[in-house]
Amino acid sequence: MATDKELSDFLESVERRAFKQAVYAVRKDEAALDIVQDAMIKLAEKYGDKPVDELPMLFQRILQNTIHDFFRREKVRNTWVSLFSSFGDGEGQEDFDVLESLESEDGSQAAESSADKVEREQTLMLIDAEIQKLPTRQREAFLMRYWQDMDVAETAAAMGCSEGSVKTHCSRATHALAQALRAKGITL
């Protein structure tokens, strides 16, 4: 059974990757933050007494379900918003980028030149854009396997599909990303 410290350490270790995964899925920073927070709370409340080695898979499944719940709520919300759109526009945009503030904590980037930093940021933006263009299942499989470092069996369990499907989704995603990035002159 996980102690409070082990649970806290686990949540801290997956926080940034879970946020990035949620951003790729919902394409809204604020919604992604809410999704990750909800997933973490659900894990702590309902599965905090599970062994530490079960937490990554449980968290991934909870995160995926929370993302799917977000889309269900959005569909209902959008239906009502479109019906009552004459009451006003409730959208407010902020220029704050959470990813930039998270990156600033890393001390290793302080030593690089401005030109290197700009080039790296542009490359990362291109990679992010190409990942967002992937079909949903390919993006989920790719992020779980290569971003979350989950194995094929864990990814299949989290996605609710077969291991063969995970391998197919990952293969298609990596080939599509490689081709798109090569076309833009990026070789990794």
N, C-alpha and C positions, 0 to 999 in steps of 0.2 A: 504494500500500500504506500502511496506517495505521501511524503510529509508535506507540510505547508511550504517549507523551503524548497523542496524538489519541484512542487507544482509551480511556485513562483519563478524558479529558475527556468523551468521549461517554457512558461508563458513568455518570459523575457527573451528567451532564445528564438522563439518563432514569431515574435511581434512584427518585425520589419518585413520578413518574407510573407507573412500572412496578409499584411497590409498591401504589399505589392500585388499579390495574387488577387486580392479583392478589387484593387484598382483596375487590373486588367479585365476583370469580369464585369464590373459595373461602370467603369469609366468616370467615376465621380469620387473625388478624394473624401468629401465629407461622409458620403454613404459608405465608402470603404472603411473609414475609421469606425463608424457605427457597427458595421458588420463584424469587424474583428473584435470589437469590444463585446458585442453580444455573444459571439462564439466563445470568447474567453470566459465570460460569466457563466455560460451554460456548462462549459467543461468543468469549471471550479465547483459549481453548485451540484451538478448531477454525477460527475465522474471523478471528483477530487480524491475519492478513496480507492481508485484503481491503481494497479502497479504502474510505476514510472514508464516501463517499456511499452505499455499500451496507450499512453497519452498521445504520441504523435498521430497514430492512426485514428483515434477517437477525435482528436482535434480537427484533423483534415475532413472527416465526415461531417462534423458539426459545422465547420466553416463552409463546406459545399452546400449543406442544407440551409444555412443562414443566407447564403447568396441566392439560392433558389427562392427562399421566402421573400427576399427583397424584391425579386422580379415579379412574384405573385402580387405583392402589395403595390408595386409600381403600376401594374396593369390595372388594378382596381382604382388606384388613385388617379391615374390618367383618364380613366373612363369618367370619373366624377368631375375632374378638372375640366375636361372638354365639355361636359354638360353645363357647368357653371362658370365657364371662362369669362363671361361678361362681368363677373364680380371683381376682376382685377388680376394683375400679374404679380404672383408671389415669389418671383425668382430674384435672388440676389447673388451676385458673383463676387468672389474675393480673389485677389491676386496672390494670396499666400500659398506657397507650394511646400507641403509637408516634407516631401522627399529632399528638398534643398536643406531644410533645417536638420533632418536626420543625417545627411551627409556631412554637415559641418562638425558633427561630434567626432568624426574620424580624424585623428591627428596626422595620418600619413599623407593626406592630400594637401596639407599646408605647405609642403616643400616644393611642389611642382610649379612650373611656370604658368603664367596666365594663358599662353598659347596652348600649352599641353592640356590645361584644364578645359578650355573652350573646345578643343578638338575631341577630348574624351566625352564631354557632355553632349556634343553634337552626335557622336557615334552612338552613345547610349540612347539618345532620343530616337535615332533611326532604328535601332534594335527594338526599343519599346514600341514604336509605331508598327513595325513588322509583326511583332508578337501579337499586338492588338488586332491585326488583320486576320489572324488565324481563326478558323472555325472554333466554336466554343469547346467542343470535346477535345480537339487537338491541343488547344491552348491549355485546358485543364490538365491533360496528361503530360504535356511538356513541362508545365510549371511544377507539377508534383514530382515528376521524375528528376528533373535537372535543377530546379530551384529549391525544392524541399528535400532533395536527396532521398526520396522514397524508392523502395525497390518495386519491381513489377507487381508482385503480389499485393503489397500495401496499396499501391495506386489503383489496382483493379478493385480491391475491396472498398476503397474510398469513393471511387467513381461508380461502383455498382455494375461493373461489366467484367468481361473475361480478361485474362492476362494477354491473350492474343490481340484483343481489341486495343489494349493499352499499347502494346508493341507497334501495332499498325498506326495508331494515332501519333505516337512519338516519332516514328519513322517519317510519316507524312509531314509532320510539323518541322522536323529538322531539315528535311529536304527543301521544303518551301522557304524556310528562313534562310538557309544557305544560298539558295538561288536568288532570293530577293536581295540579300545583302551583297552578294557578288555583283549583281547588276548595278548596285550603288557604289561599288568599288571598295567594299569592306571585306577584308579577309581576316579571319580570327585564327 
